[in-house]
């Protein structure tokens, strides 16, 4: 049934073992208006790309190309190299489990993830000062030391000496532009993870991470009302609430797709075109963290990677002197969001797979690799920058949590083992 619905509107994916001829034959079942989008155009793109390279490189005008400085030529060459690689990935990289709005979009995201992984691996092999100056090639405002803003310098709710606004601290916090980004971020996480328990574990867990590392990053030094009330009870709650409502909306829809050419009106065609950016179907991601000790560890690992990626954002900004409002921060977050969408789907499919021998998908592998390299950059470039030791009470707290978790998992595993032995008797 699902295959027929996809074929009706040009979404049938080629099976891994299918040949190009089979894929071309399957294209005959596509909607006539969109079938051309799902046919291979590799030679056409190659010829167009070659023409663009001739124009951009000055291959037919060596004298004009020689007028560029060496630095400009190197930059143009690097960008052209990235463009060629992304074009190859868009055409030839393996398709993912996602098909909307088009499989080529996710092949392009796969290529972007590889480029980012390679770039930060190069950055890892530089020293801290050279890495900071290298960032100037990406944005001219970088490479300059910046003061870190502390949100917990004045935690008073009422400031009587302020002539303009007695509640200036609350006003500035509420109308910070990052509040909207905070809510949108949690909405996106809710749509991807689709499990309220895990979302609240991530929400409270990250606030604990801020509390843990506030002796290292002034940016984590927040007021109690900012952390508990504004972050957890307002922004996080609203983002999770809106995201779960979005999940329920798509979960309750009936997916009966009709091709673009069969739409009776102009508005119907416009609506069908826009709906291409919505899911072709909606799957419930069943995580079942309490199904067993192994599944609990696997789900806990997902939460740990999520929080590590978020922590990397702040430590990378601090170590590489990147201001919060710099476009590179936004670009990285958008890229991570695009990578996370197929990663979550692949990881959930991996957990649900009953095969004895299985491997994670390409996006899962890339996500973990990027997270590790980012963490290594933070560790290498952060060496010597953080002089204040972790408070003793935090060391005791996290040591106790770790010991309690190990005891809990051992007891759980032993109990399950005893149940299994009794069943065999």
N, C-alpha and C positions, 0 to 999 in steps of 0.2 A: 504493500500500500504506500509506504513511504517513498519507494523508488518511483512509483507512478506519479505521485504528487510532485516530486522533484523534476521528473521528465516533462511534466506539463508546462513548466515555466523555466526550463533551462537550468536546472541545478543538479543534474545527474553527475555524480563524480565517477571518474574512471577507477575501477578496482585496481589494486596494486599490480596484479598480474596481467592486466589488460594491455593489448598492444595499441599502437597509434591507429592502426586500421580499425580496431574495435571502437576506439574512442570516436573516430570520425563517423562510424556507422551509428553510434549512439547519438551523435549530434543531430541526426535526422529526426529524433523524437522531440527535440527542443521546440520551444515556441518559435515560430518563423521570424519574429521581430528581434529576438535576442540570441538566436542560434549562433550567429557569427562571433559573439563574444566568447563562446565556449569551444571554438575551433582553434587549432594551433596556428599561430601567425609567426612562427620562429624565424623563417627566412625573411619575411617582410620587415620585422623588427630589426633583424641583423643588418639589412640594407639601409634602413633609415638611420640606425645607430652609426653605421660606417660613414654615412654622409655628415652626421653631426660631428663625428670625430675629425673628419677632414676639415670642416669649418672651424671647429673650436681649437684644433691644434695648429692650424696654419700650415698643414702639410703641403698645400699648393702655393703657399706664399711664405717661403722661408725667411725672406728679408723682413716682412712684417712681424713674423714671430720672433725674430732676433731682437726686435725693439723692446720686448718685455725684459724686466730684470730677472735675475736668477731666482730670487725669492718668489716673485709672481709666477714664474714658470713652474716652480716646484709645487706651489699651492694649487695651481690649475691642474697639474698632472695628478696630484693626490685626489682631488675632487673627481677628475675624470676616471681614475682608477676605481673609486668607490661607485661611481655611476655605472660603469661597465659591470662590476660585480653584482650590483643590485638588479640590473637588467637581466643578467644571467639567472639570478635566483628567481626573479619574477616569472621567467619562462620555463626554467628547467628544474628548479628545486622541487622536492617531493611535496605533495599537497598534504594539508593537515586534516583533522577531523571537522574543521569548520568550513562552510561553503558560502556563507553570506559575508559581505555583499557579492564577493567573487573569490574563488580559490586563489587567484593571483594576488589578491590583497594580502593574504596571510603568507604567501610565499615571499612577498616583498618584506613583510614584517620579520620573517625568518632571516632574510638577508641583512636587514638593519640590525638585528640582534647580533649576528656574526660580526658585522663591522664594529659595533660597539664593544664586543668582547675583545676583538683584536686591538682596538684603540686603547682600551684601559690596560691590556696586557703590556703594550708598549710603554704606557705611562708608568706601570709598576717597576720597570727596569731603569727608570730615571731616579736621580736624587730629588729631594724635596724642593730645593730652590729651582732646579732646572724644570721640574714639573710645573711649578707655579708660573714660571716665565713662559713655558710652552703654552699655557692656557691663553696667553695673549693672541696666539694665532687663531684661536676659536672665537675670541671676543676681545676687542681692544681695551675694554675697561678692566680686564682682569690683570693679575700679577701685582696687585697693590694690597697691602695688609689692611684689613678692615676691622673696626671695633665690633664686638659681639654684643647684641642687645640682650639685656637681662629683663625678663618680664616680672621678676619678683623683687625689684629694688624697692618698691613702695606698694605694700599690699593693703593699704587702707581703703575701705569702701567709701568713706566720706573724707574729703579733703577740704577743711574749712578755710584754709588760707588761699585757695585758688579763687581768684576774682571772677573768672569766666564760668566755671562749672565745678560745683562742689563734688560731683561724682565723676571727675575727669578720668580716674583710673578705670572705672567700669565702662565709661563711654569709649575710651581709646581701645579697650580690649574688644568690646562688642562690634565696633565699626572698623576693626582691622580687616584688610582685604583677605587675610589668610583664613578668616572665619568661613567665608564662602567656599574657599578651596577645601577646607576641612570637611564641611558638610558634603560637598560633591565627592570627595575622596571616599568617605564612608558609604555613600550611595553606590559608588562603583564597586566597592568591596562586597557590599550586600548582594548586588546583582551577580557577581562572579561566584561567591562562595555559597550563597543561598541556604545558610544554616545560621539561625539566630544565636545558638549557643556558642559556636565558633567565633562569631562576630563579637560577642561580648567578651570572650576570652582575649581576643586581639585588642579590643578597646581598653579593657582594664590592664592587660599585659603591657601595652605600650606606655600607659601612664606610669606603671611600675618601672619601665625602662628609663623614662625621663627622670624619675626619682633616683634611680640607681646611678645615672651618669651625670647628674647635675653638678657634681664636683669637678667634672671635666669640661662641660660645655655650659657657658653662661646662658645660652639660649634655652636650656632645660630648667632653669631656675624660675619656676612659675609660682604664683600665689596659690594658696590652697583652694580658693574659690574659683580661680581660673582653671585649675586642673580637674577638680571634682565636679563643680557645677557647670561651668561653661563647656569644658571639653567632653566629659563623660555624659552628664545628664542632659545637655542641650544639643551640642553639635553632633556628637557621636550618636546619641539616641535618635535625633531627627534624621540623620543620614541613613541609619540602619532601618528606621521605620519606613522612610520613603523607598529605600531599596527593596525591602521585603514586600511592600505593596506593589512595586514594579514586578517582582518575581511572581506574586500571586496573580497579577493581571495577565502576564504571558502564560502562566501555568493554566489559567482557566479558559484561554482562547481555544477555538476550534480551528485547526490549520488545514484549510482546504484552498490551496493556491490555484489560481487561474492565470494563464499566460497573458502577457501584455496585449497581444493582438486580439484577444477575446473580450477585452474590457469594452463595454458598450458606449462609454462616453469619454470625453477629454479628461474630466475630473477623475474618472475611474482609472484611466491610464496614468495620470499623475500620482494618484494614491498608490497604485501598484508599483510604480517606479520607486517611490519613497519607501514603501514597505520592504523593498529589497535590502534595506539597511537594518531590518529587524530579523529575528531568528526565523529560520525555516521551520523549526520545531523547537519545543521547549522540553528539555530533559531535567528531571529532578535529580540533583546530585545528592545521593545518599552517602553520608560520611560514616555513620554508625561508629562513633569513637569508642563506645563501650561494648562493642561486639567481642573484643578480646584484647589482651595486653599488646599484641603486635599491632593491631589496628589503632589502639590508643597511641602507641609510639609514632606510628605513621602520620596520624592526624596532628599530634603534637609537633612533629617535625615540620609539617606545613606551616603551623603557627610560628615556629621559631624562624623559619626562612622569611616569612612575611615581615616579622618584626626586625630581623636583621637588615632587610632591604630598606626599611623605613629609617632605621638608625644610621645606615650608611649615608643616607641623604644629608643628615646633619653633620656627620663627621667629615664627609668629603668637602662640604662647604667650608668647614673650619680649617681643614688641613691645606686646601688648595686656594683659599682666599676667594671664594665665590660668594658674592652677596645674595641674599634670599630672593631679590627681585630680578636677578640676572636671567635672561632667556634660557641659558643652558640648564638651569634648574628645572624650568618648565619642560624643556625638550626631553630631559631624562625621565621626568615623571610620566610624560605622555608615552614615551617608548616603553617604560616599564608596564604601564597600563595595557598597552597593545600586546606586550609579551605575556602578561599575566592571564589574559583572556583564554588563549589556547592552552596555556600551562595548566590552569586549574582543571580544564576539561580533560586534558591528557592524564593528569595525576589521578583524578577521580576514576577515569576509565581503567587506569593501572590498578587501583585498589579494588575495583569491582571485578577485574579479570580473574577467572578461576584457574587459569593455566598454571602449571608448576614452574615452567620456565617462561619468563616474560621480561620485557625491558621497558623503561620509561620512554616517552615520546621525545622528539627532537627539541621541542620547546621546554620540556621539563629539564632536559640536560643543559640547554643553554641558560635557562634561568638560574640553575644552581651554580653553573660555572661563572656567570657574571656576578652573582652574589658573593662567591668566594674571592674572586679577583678584586672586587670593590672592597671587601673586608681586609684583604691583604694590603691594599693601598692605604687604607685607614690606619692599619697597624704599623706599616713601615714609615709613612710620613708623619704619623702622630707621635713617633718615638721622641721623647724629650720635650714635647709640648705640654704635657699634663703633669704638673708637679704635685698637685694635692692628692694624697692617697685616699682610697675608698674608706669611708667611715667604718669603724669597727662593727657598729650595729648592722650595717648592710652586709658585711662579710658573714656575720653570724646568721643573719636572716636567710641569705641565699644558700649558705652551706646547709642550714636546716631544711630548706625547701628541697635541695638536691638529695639529701639523705632520706627524707620522707618519701620523695618520689621513687627512689630506688627500692626502698622497703615495700612500698605499695605495689610496685610492679612485680617484685619477687613473690610477694604473698598472692597476688592475683594469678601469676603464672603457675605457682605451686597448686593453688586451688583448682585451676583448670586442668592441670595434669592429673590431680587426684580424681576429678570427675571423669576424665578420659579413661583412666585405668579401671574405674568401677564399671564403666560401660563395656569394657572388653572382657570382664570376668563373667 
